[in-house]
Amino acid sequence: MRLFSRLALGTVALTIVLAASDAGAQGIVLPLPADDQQALTNYLGPGVVGAARPSEQIVDASAYFPLVQEKVFTYQITTGSNAGKSQTHHLRKARRPSGVPAWRFALSASLAGFINTTPSGDLVMPAVSDSEDGVVVVATPANPFVIKGIKPGESRSFTQTISVNYLDDPSRQDYAGHLNGTYSYVGTYQVTVPAGPFDAILVRLDYEGKIGPAHVKDRSWYFFARGAGIVAMVNHEDVSAFWIYNVHTTTGRVLVGN
C-alpha cells in the first residue's frame, strides 16, 4: 500500500509540474483595455479585434516583421474619406556600399518608414519620409518598431530629438523639437481581417512633445502576426502635416493580402 501511495503521490506531483510548465509555455492572457478596444473599434470597425490570446515575451523581433524578401501588402482603408478603398504598401530592399540591406516600408500612400535591425535584435525605424510634402523626419534615437525581449504588458519610455528636413533642400531645417514616447506591448489578440484570422501582438505607441510651433500628442496601434507582418494598423496619414500643423488624419487599415 505504501508503494502504491508513493507512486500515486509521485504521479500527482509530476502532473502538477507538467501542468505548470504547459501554462508557462502558453504565456499569459491580457484582456484588451477598454479605451484601446473603443478606439480600435472606431478606427478598424467592429469584429476585427477579438478575444485575448496567450502572450509571450518577444524572443525574435524579426519573426513578426520578416525582412527576408520584398513583398507587396494590400490593405483596405477602414476610416476617413477613403474608407473602403484599397492601398498597396511595398516592402522594398536597397543595398548600401557596405552590402548591408536597407529596407523601406510604405506606411500609407505617401509615408514610408526605413527599417533597420539593431545589433541587439530590435527592429527600429530611424526615419520616415513624406513624399506628399517632400520632407523626411529623422528621430534620434530611432523609433522602436518591434522590440526584442519585451514582455506582455510591459511599456518602455524613451525621449527623442526630431528633425524635419526638406527633400529638395536637405540642409534646410525649419522644424525640430523633442518627443517623449512610450512603447507598449499590450498583449496578443485574435484579429480577423480580409486576409484571414490571425493571432497578433498589439503594439501601442504614444508620443507627446513639441515640434516647431506645434504641440504633438499622438497615439498609434500596430498588430503584428508572426510570419505575416502588420495585419492591421491605425496611424496618421500625413506625418508632416500632423507634426507641423497639428492636423489630425488618423486612418485605420486591415490586411487584404500579401
Secondary structure in CASP SS format (residue, H / E / C, confidence):
PFRMAT SS
TARGET T0000
AUTHOR 0000-0000-0000
METHOD secondary structure of the structure
MODEL  1
M C 1.00
R H 1.00
L H 1.00
F H 1.00
S H 1.00
R H 1.00
L H 1.00
A H 1.00
L H 1.00
G H 1.00
T H 1.00
V H 1.00
A H 1.00
L H 1.00
T H 1.00
I H 1.00
V H 1.00
L H 1.00
A H 1.00
A H 1.00
S H 1.00
D H 1.00
A H 1.00
G H 1.00
A H 1.00
Q H 1.00
G C 1.00
I E 1.00
V E 1.00
L C 1.00
P C 1.00
L C 1.00
P C 1.00
A H 1.00
D H 1.00
D H 1.00
Q H 1.00
Q H 1.00
A H 1.00
L H 1.00
T H 1.00
N H 1.00
Y H 1.00
L H 1.00
G C 1.00
P C 1.00
G C 1.00
V C 1.00
V E 1.00
G E 1.00
A E 1.00
A E 1.00
R E 1.00
P E 1.00
S E 1.00
E C 1.00
Q C 1.00
I C 1.00
V C 1.00
D C 1.00
A H 1.00
S H 1.00
A H 1.00
Y C 1.00
F C 1.00
P C 1.00
L C 1.00
V C 1.00
Q C 1.00
E C 1.00
K E 1.00
V E 1.00
F E 1.00
T E 1.00
Y E 1.00
Q E 1.00
I E 1.00
T C 1.00
T C 1.00
G C 1.00
S C 1.00
N C 1.00
A C 1.00
G C 1.00
K C 1.00
S E 1.00
Q E 1.00
T E 1.00
H E 1.00
H E 1.00
L E 1.00
R E 1.00
K E 1.00
A E 1.00
R E 1.00
R C 1.00
P C 1.00
S C 1.00
G C 1.00
V C 1.00
P E 1.00
A E 1.00
W E 1.00
R E 1.00
F E 1.00
A E 1.00
L C 1.00
S C 1.00
A C 1.00
S C 1.00
L E 1.00
A E 1.00
G E 1.00
F E 1.00
I E 1.00
N E 1.00
T E 1.00
T C 1.00
P C 1.00
S C 1.00
G C 1.00
D C 1.00
L E 1.00
V E 1.00
M E 1.00
P E 1.00
A E 1.00
V E 1.00
S E 1.00
D E 1.00
S C 1.00
E C 1.00
D C 1.00
G C 1.00
V E 1.00
V E 1.00
V E 1.00
V E 1.00
A E 1.00
T E 1.00
P E 1.00
A E 1.00
N E 1.00
P E 1.00
F E 1.00
V E 1.00
I C 1.00
K C 1.00
G C 1.00
I C 1.00
K C 1.00
P C 1.00
G C 1.00
E C 1.00
S E 1.00
R E 1.00
S E 1.00
F E 1.00
T E 1.00
Q E 1.00
T E 1.00
I E 1.00
S E 1.00
V E 1.00
N E 1.00
Y E 1.00
L C 1.00
D C 1.00
D E 1.00
P C 1.00
S C 1.00
R C 1.00
Q C 1.00
D C 1.00
Y E 1.00
A E 1.00
G E 1.00
H E 1.00
L E 1.00
N E 1.00
G E 1.00
T E 1.00
Y E 1.00
S E 1.00
Y E 1.00
V E 1.00
G E 1.00
T E 1.00
Y E 1.00
Q E 1.00
V E 1.00
T E 1.00
V E 1.00
P C 1.00
A C 1.00
G E 1.00
P E 1.00
F E 1.00
D E 1.00
A E 1.00
I E 1.00
L E 1.00
V E 1.00
R E 1.00
L E 1.00
D E 1.00
Y E 1.00
E E 1.00
G E 1.00
K E 1.00
I E 1.00
G C 1.00
P C 1.00
A E 1.00
H E 1.00
V E 1.00
K E 1.00
D E 1.00
R E 1.00
S E 1.00
W E 1.00
Y E 1.00
F E 1.00
F E 1.00
A E 1.00
R C 1.00
G C 1.00
A C 1.00
G E 1.00
I E 1.00
V E 1.00
A E 1.00
M E 1.00
V E 1.00
N E 1.00
H E 1.00
E C 1.00
D C 1.00
V H 1.00
S H 1.00
A H 1.00
F H 1.00
W H 1.00
I H 1.00
Y H 1.00
N C 1.00
V C 1.00
H C 1.00
T C 1.00
T E 1.00
T E 1.00
G E 1.00
R E 1.00
V E 1.00
L E 1.00
V E 1.00
G E 1.00
N C 1.00
END
